[in-house]
Amino acid sequence: MKNTTIIDFMAIDDKTIKLCSKCKERPRAHPESTNPWCRQCNTEKQVEYQGNVKEMTETRSFAAGCAAMREFMVTYYAQFGNVKLSGFEASMMARKAGLPQ
């Protein structure tokens, strides 16, 4: 039996080889599927996506921390009422306030 590749089987079954729509070099991972990419392009996209997920998670976590600190400072300064404070006094009070619980 001769050595056959996946391209040979695809050519027998479909009569035409469906190429990856991204790289246009390799055959689709699953010719009958609606996914038009080959395995390598899918893998590259997943690796890129996982990196983006990590970055998005870090960004959301930082934003949530900033929002929590802002809310803490608002409630902390609200207890002083209508007191006029200089920037220096406000910064010293913020340093003494500590971290939110």
RODRENFI-401354 format. One record per atom (N, C-alpha, C, O): residue in one letter; y, x, z; atom name. Coordinates in Angstrom, 3 decimals, decimal comma, padded with zeros to 6 digits. Layout:
REM RODRENFI-401354
   residuo          y          x          z   atomo
         A          Y          X          Z      CA
...
***
This chain:
REM RODRENFI-401354
   residuo          y          x          z   atomo
         M   -001,172    000,847    000,000       N
         M    000,000    000,000    000,000      CA
         M    001,235    000,892    000,000       C
         M    001,305    001,877    000,735       O
         K    002,187    000,542   -000,816       N
         K    003,393    001,366   -000,900      CA
         K    004,284    001,117    000,309       C
         K    004,191    000,085    000,973       O
         N    005,133    002,070    000,570       N
         N    006,081    001,924    001,676      CA
         N    007,152    000,918    001,283       C
         N    007,864    001,099    000,295       O
         T    007,250   -000,130    002,065       N
         T    008,265   -001,147    001,783      CA
         T    009,280   -001,141    002,908       C
         T    008,950   -000,901    004,069       O
         T    010,483   -001,403    002,551       N
         T    011,559   -001,474    003,540      CA
         T    011,966   -002,920    003,710       C
         T    011,499   -003,802    002,989       O
         I    012,828   -003,148    004,657       N
         I    013,307   -004,511    004,866      CA
         I    014,067   -005,009    003,637       C
         I    014,069   -006,204    003,342       O
         I    014,711   -004,085    002,925       N
         I    015,435   -004,478    001,716      CA
         I    014,459   -004,994    000,669       C
         I    014,756   -005,963   -000,030       O
         D    013,286   -004,349    000,552       N
         D    012,285   -004,817   -000,407      CA
         D    011,826   -006,223   -000,063       C
         D    011,688   -007,063   -000,952       O
         F    011,585   -006,493    001,223       N
         F    011,147   -007,826    001,620      CA
         F    012,247   -008,856    001,367       C
         F    011,974   -009,973    000,929       O
         M    013,480   -008,472    001,644       N
         M    014,575   -009,399    001,406      CA
         M    014,722   -009,689   -000,077       C
         M    015,001   -010,820   -000,472       O
         A    014,534   -008,672   -000,886       N
         A    014,669   -008,869   -002,322      CA
         A    013,562   -009,787   -002,831       C
         A    013,792   -010,576   -003,747       O
         I    012,375   -009,697   -002,259       N
         I    011,263   -010,561   -002,674      CA
         I    011,530   -011,998   -002,251       C
         I    011,336   -012,928   -003,034       O
         D    011,978   -012,180   -001,000       N
         D    012,161   -013,530   -000,477      CA
         D    013,380   -014,238   -001,059       C
         D    013,290   -015,396   -001,467       O
         D    014,506   -013,555   -001,098       N
         D    015,760   -014,211   -001,466      CA
         D    016,191   -013,946   -002,899       C
         D    017,117   -014,591   -003,391       O
         K    015,555   -013,034   -003,560       N
         K    015,907   -012,613   -004,915      CA
         K    017,231   -011,870   -004,964       C
         K    017,467   -011,114   -005,907       O
         T    018,097   -012,057   -003,988       N
         T    019,332   -011,292   -003,893      CA
         T    019,469   -010,787   -002,470       C
         T    019,087   -011,465   -001,515       O
         I    020,005   -009,617   -002,342       N
         I    020,198   -009,036   -001,021      CA
         I    021,575   -009,431   -000,525       C
         I    022,581   -009,185   -001,191       O
         K    021,615   -010,040    000,641       N
         K    022,893   -010,407    001,251      CA
         K    023,371   -009,228    002,064       C
         K    022,708   -008,808    003,012       O
         L    024,528   -008,691    001,692       N
         L    025,073   -007,525    002,369      CA
         L    025,988   -007,949    003,518       C
         L    026,494   -009,069    003,577       O
         C    026,166   -007,007    004,407       N
         C    027,075   -007,196    005,539      CA
         C    028,490   -007,437    005,018       C
         C    028,961   -006,721    004,134       O
         S    029,154   -008,431    005,559       N
         S    030,500   -008,742    005,085      CA
         S    031,548   -007,787    005,645       C
         S    032,679   -007,759    005,161       O
         K    031,183   -007,002    006,667       N
         K    032,139   -006,079    007,269      CA
         K    032,113   -004,719    006,562       C
         K    033,146   -004,240    006,093       O
         C    030,931   -004,101    006,491       N
         C    030,841   -002,768    005,888      CA
         C    030,438   -002,814    004,415       C
         C    030,695   -001,866    003,673       O
         K    029,823   -003,886    003,999       N
         K    029,374   -004,087    002,620      CA
         K    028,442   -002,978    002,132       C
         K    028,399   -002,680    000,939       O
         E    027,702   -002,372    003,054       N
         E    026,774   -001,303    002,703      CA
         E    025,330   -001,660    003,057       C
         E    024,420   -001,430    002,260       O
         R    025,124   -002,211    004,228       N
         R    023,778   -002,498    004,711      CA
         R    023,487   -003,993    004,602       C
         R    024,411   -004,803    004,529       O
         P    022,214   -004,355    004,592       N
         P    021,876   -005,785    004,535      CA
         P    022,191   -006,472    005,856       C
         P    022,255   -005,823    006,901       O
         R    022,384   -007,763    005,807       N
         R    022,644   -008,543    007,012      CA
         R    021,485   -008,406    007,992       C
         R    020,342   -008,182    007,593       O
         A    021,786   -008,541    009,252       N
         A    020,751   -008,441    010,280      CA
         A    019,742   -009,570    010,125       C
         A    018,535   -009,357    010,237       O
         H    020,240   -010,756    009,869       N
         H    019,386   -011,928    009,677      CA
         H    019,914   -012,684    008,458       C
         H    020,893   -013,421    008,573       O
         P    019,291   -012,516    007,306       N
         P    019,833   -013,106    006,080      CA
         P    019,945   -014,629    006,122       C
         P    020,816   -015,202    005,467       O
         E    019,075   -015,287    006,882       N
         E    019,110   -016,747    006,932      CA
         E    020,116   -017,274    007,942       C
         E    020,399   -018,472    007,977       O
         S    020,655   -016,383    008,762       N
         S    021,615   -016,770    009,795      CA
         S    023,015   -016,895    009,213       C
         S    023,289   -016,434    008,105       O
         T    023,896   -017,529    009,986       N
         T    025,294   -017,628    009,571      CA
         T    026,081   -016,381    009,946       C
         T    027,227   -016,222    009,528       O
         N    025,467   -015,487    010,741       N
         N    026,120   -014,229    011,105      CA
         N    026,075   -013,290    009,898       C
         N    024,990   -012,893    009,470       O
         P    027,223   -012,932    009,348       N
         P    027,230   -012,141    008,117      CA
         P    027,191   -010,627    008,312       C
         P    027,341   -009,894    007,334       O
         W    026,997   -010,131    009,528       N
         W    027,072   -008,697    009,784      CA
         W    025,694   -008,075    009,923       C
         W    024,716   -008,749    010,245       O
         C    025,637   -006,763    009,671       N
         C    024,395   -006,010    009,863      CA
         C    024,274   -005,637    011,343       C
         C    025,200   -005,854    012,124       O
         R    023,138   -005,082    011,710       N
         R    022,896   -004,729    013,116      CA
         R    023,884   -003,679    013,622       C
         R    024,371   -003,781    014,748       O
         Q    024,179   -002,690    012,813       N
         Q    025,080   -001,633    013,256      CA
         Q    026,492   -002,164    013,485       C
         Q    027,138   -001,790    014,464       O
         C    026,976   -003,022    012,606       N
         C    028,309   -003,603    012,797      CA
         C    028,336   -004,510    014,031       C
         C    029,320   -004,527    014,770       O
         N    027,251   -005,264    014,252       N
         N    027,161   -006,090    015,461      CA
         N    027,199   -005,225    016,716       C
         N    027,882   -005,554    017,686       O
         T    026,461   -004,117    016,691       N
         T    026,419   -003,218    017,839      CA
         T    027,786   -002,617    018,112       C
         T    028,230   -002,569    019,260       O
         E    028,457   -002,157    017,059       N
         E    029,791   -001,582    017,227      CA
         E    030,755   -002,603    017,824       C
         E    031,558   -002,267    018,694       O
         K    030,677   -003,833    017,365       N
         K    031,557   -004,891    017,875      CA
         K    031,277   -005,175    019,351       C
         K    032,204   -005,373    020,136       O
         Q    029,995   -005,193    019,724       N
         Q    029,637   -005,451    021,120      CA
         Q    030,125   -004,336    022,035       C
         Q    030,608   -004,602    023,135       O
         V    030,001   -003,080    021,586       N
         V    030,478   -001,952    022,390      CA
         V    031,987   -002,058    022,572       C
         V    032,496   -001,861    023,676       O
         E    032,701   -002,367    021,500       N
         E    034,152   -002,541    021,572      CA
         E    034,510   -003,705    022,499       C
         E    035,447   -003,607    023,291       O
         Y    033,763   -004,801    022,397       N
         Y    034,028   -005,981    023,221      CA
         Y    033,816   -005,667    024,696       C
         Y    034,617   -006,079    025,535       O
         Q    032,747   -004,943    025,025       N
         Q    032,489   -004,602    026,428      CA
         Q    033,612   -003,749    027,003       C
         Q    033,994   -003,920    028,161       O
         G    034,144   -002,828    026,195       N
         G    035,287   -002,031    026,645      CA
         G    036,510   -002,896    026,874       C
         G    037,255   -002,692    027,832       O
         N    036,714   -003,863    025,992       N
         N    037,857   -004,772    026,138      CA
         N    037,702   -005,668    027,354       C
         N    038,689   -005,973    028,025       O
         V    036,482   -006,093    027,650       N
         V    036,245   -006,945    028,823      CA
         V    036,629   -006,190    030,093       C
         V    037,251   -006,754    030,994       O
         K    036,257   -004,917    030,161       N
         K    036,602   -004,120    031,340      CA
         K    038,114   -004,012    031,476       C
         K    038,656   -004,177    032,569       O
         E    038,791   -003,736    030,375       N
         E    040,248   -003,613    030,409      CA
         E    040,914   -004,939    030,781       C
         E    041,871   -004,960    031,555       O
         M    040,406   -006,045    030,229       N
         M    040,974   -007,351    030,551      CA
         M    040,755   -007,694    032,014       C
         M    041,630   -008,289    032,643       O
         T    039,604   -007,330    032,567       N
         T    039,310   -007,592    033,973      CA
         T    040,265   -006,801    034,869       C
         T    040,784   -007,326    035,854       O
         E    040,489   -005,540    034,516       N
         E    041,427   -004,727    035,300      CA
         E    042,836   -005,319    035,248       C
         E    043,536   -005,366    036,260       O
         T    043,244   -005,770    034,064       N
         T    044,578   -006,346    033,908      CA
         T    044,717   -007,624    034,730       C
         T    045,724   -007,824    035,409       O
         R    043,697   -008,493    034,666       N
         R    043,744   -009,736    035,448      CA
         R    043,746   -009,454    036,940       C
         R    044,455   -010,118    037,696       O
         S    042,957   -008,472    037,373       N
         S    042,899   -008,133    038,800      CA
         S    044,238   -007,606    039,286       C
         S    044,696   -007,967    040,370       O
         F    044,868   -006,751    038,484       N
         F    046,178   -006,215    038,856      CA
         F    047,203   -007,342    038,930       C
         F    047,997   -007,400    039,868       O
         A    047,187   -008,237    037,944       N
         A    048,127   -009,364    037,936      CA
         A    047,897   -010,275    039,135       C
         A    048,857   -010,770    039,727       O
         A    046,640   -010,503    039,499       N
         A    046,342   -011,342    040,662      CA
         A    046,835   -010,675    041,943       C
         A    047,355   -011,348    042,833       O
         G    046,673   -009,352    042,041       N
         G    047,164   -008,627    043,205      CA
         G    048,676   -008,692    043,315       C
         G    049,217   -008,865    044,406       O
         C    049,359   -008,553    042,186       N
         C    050,826   -008,647    042,180      CA
         C    051,276   -010,048    042,602       C
         C    052,224   -010,195    043,374       O
         A    050,595   -011,067    042,095       N
         A    050,951   -012,449    042,450      CA
         A    050,725   -012,691    043,939       C
         A    051,536   -013,351    044,588       O
         A    049,631   -012,163    044,487       N
         A    049,354   -012,338    045,913      CA
         A    050,407   -011,626    046,763       C
         A    050,865   -012,162    047,771       O
         M    050,784   -010,425    046,353       N
         M    051,801   -009,689    047,112      CA
         M    053,152   -010,389    047,022       C
         M    053,883   -010,454    048,010       O
         R    053,487   -010,907    045,858       N
         R    054,751   -011,632    045,693      CA
         R    054,769   -012,856    046,601       C
         R    055,770   -013,116    047,270       O
         E    053,683   -013,602    046,631       N
         E    053,601   -014,794    047,477      CA
         E    053,712   -014,416    048,956       C
         E    054,367   -015,109    049,734       O
         F    053,075   -013,326    049,329       N
         F    053,158   -012,850    050,708      CA
         F    054,592   -012,494    051,075       C
         F    055,074   -012,852    052,150       O
         M    055,277   -011,778    050,167       N
         M    056,652   -011,381    050,457      CA
         M    057,576   -012,594    050,513       C
         M    058,510   -012,617    051,314       O
         V    057,333   -013,593    049,682       N
         V    058,154   -014,805    049,717      CA
         V    057,998   -015,499    051,064       C
         V    058,989   -015,890    051,680       O
         T    056,769   -015,652    051,519       N
         T    056,560   -016,319    052,810      CA
         T    057,079   -015,451    053,965       C
         T    057,556   -015,975    054,972       O
         Y    056,985   -014,133    053,815       N
         Y    057,471   -013,240    054,866      CA
         Y    058,986   -013,336    054,999       C
         Y    059,503   -013,459    056,110       O
         Y    059,694   -013,282    053,887       N
         Y    061,156   -013,348    053,939      CA
         Y    061,654   -014,761    054,225       C
         Y    062,780   -014,923    054,694       O
         A    060,860   -015,773    053,960       N
         A    061,283   -017,148    054,232      CA
         A    061,473   -017,381    055,730       C
         A    062,262   -018,243    056,119       O
         Q    060,777   -016,642    056,566       N
         Q    060,900   -016,835    058,010      CA
         Q    062,260   -016,386    058,550       C
         Q    062,631   -016,761    059,662       O
         F    062,999   -015,598    057,786       N
         F    064,301   -015,129    058,243      CA
         F    065,429   -016,077    057,877       C
         F    066,574   -015,867    058,277       O
         G    065,118   -017,101    057,133       N
         G    066,125   -018,107    056,817      CA
         G    067,201   -017,571    055,890       C
         G    066,919   -016,860    054,925       O
         N    068,426   -017,922    056,198       N
         N    069,558   -017,630    055,327      CA
         N    070,287   -016,369    055,790       C
         N    071,516   -016,358    055,854       O
         V    069,553   -015,317    056,112       N
         V    070,136   -014,068    056,594      CA
         V    070,509   -013,188    055,410       C
         V    069,740   -013,054    054,458       O
         K    071,695   -012,591    055,477       N
         K    072,106   -011,671    054,419      CA
         K    071,532   -010,297    054,742       C
         K    071,744   -009,758    055,829       O
         L    070,801   -009,739    053,778       N
         L    070,179   -008,436    053,971      CA
         L    070,622   -007,490    052,864       C
         L    070,815   -007,899    051,719       O
         S    070,778   -006,228    053,220       N
         S    071,029   -005,222    052,194      CA
         S    069,678   -004,826    051,595       C
         S    068,624   -005,145    052,145       O
         G    069,725   -004,146    050,493       N
         G    068,485   -003,688    049,866      CA
         G    067,703   -002,765    050,767       C
         G    066,475   -002,824    050,809       O
         F    068,416   -001,900    051,497       N
         F    067,767   -000,983    052,420      CA
         F    067,052   -001,739    053,527       C
         F    065,905   -001,437    053,855       O
         E    067,737   -002,727    054,104       N
         E    067,117   -003,518    055,174      CA
         E    065,887   -004,267    054,666       C
         E    064,864   -004,336    055,348       O
         A    065,998   -004,819    053,474       N
         A    064,863   -005,559    052,905      CA
         A    063,681   -004,629    052,663       C
         A    062,535   -005,000    052,917       O
         S    063,953   -003,423    052,173       N
         S    062,846   -002,489    051,919      CA
         S    062,205   -002,033    053,230       C
         S    060,986   -001,877    053,299       O
         M    063,013   -001,819    054,265       N
         M    062,457   -001,430    055,562      CA
         M    061,613   -002,555    056,153       C
         M    060,567   -002,306    056,754       O
         M    062,070   -003,794    055,981       N
         M    061,296   -004,940    056,477      CA
         M    059,983   -005,062    055,705       C
         M    058,946   -005,398    056,277       O
         A    060,038   -004,787    054,414       N
         A    058,819   -004,856    053,601      CA
         A    057,831   -003,790    054,044       C
         A    056,627   -004,041    054,084       O
         R    058,322   -002,609    054,375       N
         R    057,426   -001,549    054,843      CA
         R    056,764   -001,931    056,167       C
         R    055,587   -001,635    056,373       O
         K    057,497   -002,577    057,057       N
         K    056,967   -002,977    058,344      CA
         K    056,050   -004,184    058,260       C
         K    055,240   -004,423    059,156       O
         A    056,180   -004,939    057,188       N
         A    055,394   -006,173    057,057      CA
         A    053,900   -005,877    056,939       C
         A    053,086   -006,700    057,359       O
         G    053,527   -004,763    056,400       N
         G    052,116   -004,438    056,239      CA
         G    051,528   -005,100    055,009       C
         G    052,247   -005,592    054,139       O
         L    050,218   -005,100    054,957       N
         L    049,514   -005,675    053,805      CA
         L    049,141   -007,125    054,076       C
         L    048,913   -007,504    055,225       O
         P    049,077   -007,945    053,018       N
         P    048,660   -009,332    053,225      CA
         P    047,204   -009,402    053,651       C
         P    046,395   -008,557    053,267       O
         Q    046,881   -010,390    054,427       N
         Q    045,484   -010,557    054,899      CA
         Q    044,683   -011,400    053,958       C
         Q    043,499   -011,639    054,199       O
***
